[in-house]
Amino acid sequence: MYILTKPVFLVFEPELIKNIFTKDFQYFTDHGSYINEEIDPLSGQLFNMKGLKWKNLRAKLTPTFTSGKMKMMFQILVDCSHELNNVMDQVSKGNEAFDIKDILGRFTTDIIGSCAFGIECNSLKNPNSEFRNYGRKVFEVKGFQAIKTMLAFTSPQILQFFNIPVNRKDVTNFFLDVVEETVNYRESNNIARKDFMHLLIQLKNNIKIEEGQNDNLKQINDGGEVGTSLTMSELAAQVFVFFIAGFETSSTTITFCFYELAANPDVQDKLRQEIKDILEKHDGKLSYEAITQMTYMDKCLNETLRKYPPVPFLTRECNTPYKVPESDLTIENGTVVIVPILGIQRNPEYYPNPDKFDPERFSSENKAKRHAFTWLPFGEGPRACIALRFGLLQAKVALVALLRNYKFTLNSRTKSPLLLDPRTFTLAVEGSVWLECEKLTSGTII
């Protein structure tokens, strides 16, 4: 097919997707998306990077998202959940419908602001906080901004030729200023905090982050290798993509999950019982170890990500002519490959009755019956989402914090089935998800 004048290869077949994403990855190393670090410094983030520069930065950033580093940041997530409970307490007292999408967006903004910037955003207390407002602006795709966003994925060369930045100037200036101010303050005052910003500062100063459970740091000298250390603008770009991806995709995923839990009270009750049983084994305390034992929660989130993948399609750009196995077709250099994740994950061939929310699709037995590449909400292979552990972790903390204390039902203002917003790049509900909640008398605050 073609997008404007650009040839695009649309791939549905799981085994071919596996080849493109993993086995023959060397032919498809890049996303083919827009990057222009000179005029649009925030575009120079890992998702957009290409070739050797991407490879080196990916290798350096990967240890920041190990299970050990997630455990290190876990308490920050739990601390943010306290205010989430306070907000829900006020909502439950009013016995009125509330917009769960808005509340969860504020919650994930607070988490990302704290972990990425070390800043208390207080979006839950103040819905109009600066971080919340600028987070919204990133996803406003109206007028010329909508055209630029489309061109960034369909014809980035047009933006390159005319030197047009994709990101708004006010958004760029805000994030660059906040990052520079934060880094300078931490370095001048010798502040070390267990968050993403601290790990990036180590990379800026050419300090290697070790793999594994410990948090030891080792000084290195990369001998002039491409991307050996991060410049201030490169650091800001990584924080920026962590912020926008972390708050938006996570909040929408949790929103869709709460919609399905409210629409399927039997599933909600089963998940709440699991939370209660696991926490009892851990003296009522939410710990990293406790949350990793919640297997039914994993199934619920996996099924949510199946029905509502945050990014509905993935792209790869062919960098060397590639002959498709067992065919006469050759994908030419420069051709973009699109994998329609939403379509594949709603295909009744792989998921019978695909509109039904059924967490048991992700039991060990049922997973073994399907091709692994029919579930790809985070991508796969070397270009898979680097922060998938963090995204799932904050979703789990939100589910535990709310389900252990409240029971949720759908309000009549919520459209069912949900309508998806056609104007956004990430999957989002059109309008809002309105719920009602009842505080459980046996609930205890984390």
Buried (B, 14 or more C-beta within 10 A) or exposed (E): EEEEEBEBBEBEEBEBBBBBBBEBBEBBBBBBBBBBBEBBBBBBBBBBBBEEBBBBBBEBBEBBBBEBBBBBBBEBBBBBBEBBBEBBBEBBEEEEBBBBBBBBBBBBBBBBBBBBBBBBBBBBEEBEBBBBEBBEBBBBBEEEBEBBBBBBBBBBEBBBEEEBBBBBEEBBEBBBEBBBEBBEEBEEEEEEBBBBBBBBBBBBEBBBBBEEEEBEBEEEEEEEEEBBBBEBBBBBBBBBBBBBBBBBBBBBBBBBBBBBBBBBEEBBEBBBEBBBEBBEEEEEEBBBEBBBBBEBBBBBBBBBBBBBBBBBBBBBBBBEEBEBEEEEEEBEEEBBBBBBBBEBBBBEEBBEEBEEBBBEBBBEEEBEEBEEBBBBBBBBBBBEBBBBBBBBBBBBBBBBBBBBBBBBBBBEEBEEEBEBEEEBBBBBBEBBBBBBBEBBEEBEEB
